[in-house]
Amino acid sequence: MANILIIGCGDVGLRTARRLAPRHRLYALARSPQSSQRLRAAGITPIPGDLDDHTSLTRLAGIADWVVHFAPPTAHGEYDMRTRRLLSILGKGRILPRRLVYISTSGVYGDCAGKPIDESRTPAPQNARALRRVDAEQQVRCWGRRNGVAISILRAPGIYAVERLPLERLQRRIPALCAEDDVYTNHIHADDLAQITVYALFRACGGRIYHASDDHPMFMGEYFTRVATAFNLAAPPRISRVEAEATLSASRLSFMRESRQLLNDRIKIELRVRLLYADVDAFLKHTNPSAVYGTVKC
């Protein structure tokens, strides 16, 4: 039985915990009393602390055999200071973790002009958010080499689940790019990301990067259209890239400026993952719209 520490135990963290709970002792960082209560209800021991406050993290030192790091960087700056504080504290334990899995993002690649890419592709971040993720990846890999800790990095694309579908966006009629300007996007169901995370803990080679992505990239506009069809909603209006640049927010535009197709052979060969949902269509086919509307805030 291993002691496992989860940093950033939100939706996917809790899904991961459910897979680990029967055979391991689980701990998670909790920023508030409400978070502590939620973690206890899930059978996880909360450790009060905040990644933005170095002095609050001292109890994390030496507590875990394995660490799963889901927490995102802050919203500003070029460096991930949260990961820096975490690693600093973990390094002070009398016994260091044997393994750390960091969940990063496929956004580190920037725009790949729609080409299929594997994990050997050199990151080329094109916005501050992705720069912070690259910094976090470099930090955990250097820390792992320096301390003899096995590091694995999962680069995840867009995460979806019943509660994470773009229904509000569709109802608000926010436009997507027209077909000739559209970009490839990649997805992973939250339950699949949880199982990939668990397999990375048990099966990953130290120092390896894995694409935590499903089998079939699709155009972004097509993704919205398929979700709309499944829920009897109107397909989003389509606009040109020029119109998008003039009317959409910078955050929405950042995703429309990058196109890539993630290859996921490595998770299947090395981690022996069998996806629950090979693609978004496989999920939508087994989704009951009336049940979803009862759980999704629209």
Stockholm file with secondary structure:
# STOCKHOLM 1.0

chainA/1-298         MANILIIGCGDVGLRTARRLAPRHRLYALARSPQSSQRLRAAGITPIPGDLDDHTSLTRLAGIADWVVHFAPPTAHGEYDMRTRRLLSILGKGRILPRRLVYISTSGVYGDCAGKPIDESRTPAPQNARALRRVDAEQQVRCWGRRNGVAISILRAPGIYAVERLPLERLQRRIPALCAEDDVYTNHIHADDLAQITVYALFRACGGRIYHASDDHPMFMGEYFTRVATAFNLAAPPRISRVEAEATLSASRLSFMRESRQLLNDRIKIELRVRLLYADVDAFLKHTNPSAVYGTVKC
#=GR chainA/1-298 SS CCEEEEESCSHHHHHHHHHHGGGSEEEEEESSHHHHHHHHHTTCEEEECBTTBGGGGGGGTTCCSEEEECCCCCSSSSSCHHHHHHHHHHTTSSSCCSEEEEEEEGGGGCCCTTCEECTTSCCCCCSHHHHHHHHHHHHHHHHHHHHTCEEEEEEECEEECGGGCCHHHHHTTCCEECGGGCCEECEEEHHHHHHHHHHHHHHCCTTEEEECCCSCCEEHHHHHHHHHHHTTCCCCCEECHHHHHHHSCHHHHHHHTCCCEECCHHHHHTSCCCCSCSSHHHHHHTCCHHHHHTTSCC
#=GC SS_cons         CCEEEEESCSHHHHHHHHHHGGGSEEEEEESSHHHHHHHHHTTCEEEECBTTBGGGGGGGTTCCSEEEECCCCCSSSSSCHHHHHHHHHHTTSSSCCSEEEEEEEGGGGCCCTTCEECTTSCCCCCSHHHHHHHHHHHHHHHHHHHHTCEEEEEEECEEECGGGCCHHHHHTTCCEECGGGCCEECEEEHHHHHHHHHHHHHHCCTTEEEECCCSCCEEHHHHHHHHHHHTTCCCCCEECHHHHHHHSCHHHHHHHTCCCEECCHHHHHTSCCCCSCSSHHHHHHTCCHHHHHTTSCC
//
